[in-house]
Amino acid sequence: MAKRFTDTNKWRKEYIRGLQGAYKLLWLYILDECDHAGIWHVELDVAGLRIGYELNLEETILAFGNHIVVFDNGRKWFIPDFIEFQYGKLNPENRAHKSVLDQLEKYKLKGYLSPLQGCKDKDKDKDKDKDKDKDKDKDKETTIIVDNFKPL
């Protein structure tokens, strides 16, 4: 069983808010069902059974717009944002990333990735900034305590 990161802010995003209920559920289903490179082998009939909605292929493609890349005569969809969110910037030296890059190369999808800076990298930078701020606050607190210190 694969484990994936999930975006807890997805419900605040205009794209998700704008989708009708069936397409919101289908979008989440696809993110769970796609492979590690963000490629989904289209089985709209199976997806419809699993999410409980009858789906029309053309309407679904229109609803998802530029959030998917349809290829292989419509038999596969690629979700470029999946890569950015799950991995950040892909590094060919990382074995997991190399496998993703190989898949993208195989299907000639690499051009859909650049120039991406991954979400996880941004989150790490934010965490580092927060840690720095905490350290500064601790230093201030320490300074205040030292300044208020009175020997007996």
N, C-alpha and C positions, 0 to 999 in steps of 0.2 A: 504494500500500500504506500503510495507516494504521499508525502506531506508537502503542503504548499503554504506560502505566506498568503494572508488575506488582507485586503485594504479595509481597515475599519472606517475609513472616510468615504467608502464607495457610495454610500447613500446620499452624500452631500454633493457628489459630482453631477454636473448638469447633464452629462451624457446618460447616466443611469436614471436620474430623475425623469428624463424625457422619454424613456422607453415605456411602452405599455407593459402591464403586469406579466404577460406570457413571455415577452422578450427579455424582461429583467431576469426571470427565472431561467430562461434558456441561456442567457449570458453567463450566469453563475454556473450552470450545468457544464457549458463548454469549457470554462476556466478549470473546472474539476476534471473533465474528461480528456482534455488535450494532452499531448505528450509533453515531455520535458522541454521541448523546443517551441511550445505554443502552437503546435499543429494539431488540428482536429480533423479526424477522418469523418466526414459528414455522414451522419445517419439521422436525418431529421425525423424519420418515422419513429425510430427508437427513442430519440430525445423527447418527442411529443408524448409518447407513452409514459416515459419516466417522469416528466414534469406535469402531465395531465392536461395538455393543450394540443389541439390540432394546429399544425404549423404549415404555412405556405412558404415554399423556398424563396420565391422572388420577393415577397413582402419582408421576409426575414433578412435577406441580403440588403434590401433598402433600409430597413430599420437599423442595422448595424453599420451601414455606411462605410466610412474609411477606417473603422475600428477592426475590420477584417480584410484579409487579402485572399480572394478566391483564386485557387489554382488547381492544376491537374484536372482540367475539364470540369471543375466544380465539385470534384470528389473530396477535396481537402480545403480547409481554411487555415490561414495563419493569423495569429493575434500578436502583432508586433509589441504592444504594450505589455504582454505577458513576460517577455524576455526582460524588458527594462525593470519591471517590478520585482520579478523573482531573483534576478541575478545582478542587476546593475550593469556596469560595463563588463562585457565579456572579455576574459583573459584566456588566450589559447594555451597558456601554461597550466591552467587549472583543468584537471581531467573532466570534471562535470561540464565545464564551459566548452571544452574541446568537442565533446559529444554534441552539444547544442550547435556549435559552429559547423560541425560536419553535416548535421541535418540541414542547416540553412544553406550550406554550400550545395548539397545534393539537390535541393529543390530551387536553387538560384534565388534565394530570399534574402541574402545578406544585405542587399541595397536598402532594405526597409528598416535597417537598424541605425544607421548613422544619421546625424551625430547624437547618440544617446548618452546621457549621464544617468546612471541608475538611481532609483529611489532609495535603495538600501544605502548607497554611498552618501546620499544627502542626509539620510536619517543618522548615519554614523557621525557626519560632520556636525549635525545639530546636537547630538548627544555630547560630542567633544566640547562644543561651545558651552553647553549647559554645565558640564563638569568644570570648565575653566571659570565660569561665573560663580559656581559653588565654591571653588577654591578661593576666588577673590573675596567672596562674602565671608568665608572662614577666616581669611587673613585679616579682614576688617574687624571681625568679632574678636579675634585674638589680640589685635592692636588695641581695641577698646578696653578689653579686660586688663591688658598690661598697663594701659594709661591710667586706669582706675585703681590699680593695685597700690595699696598703702602698706608699707612695712609696719610691723608691730612695734 
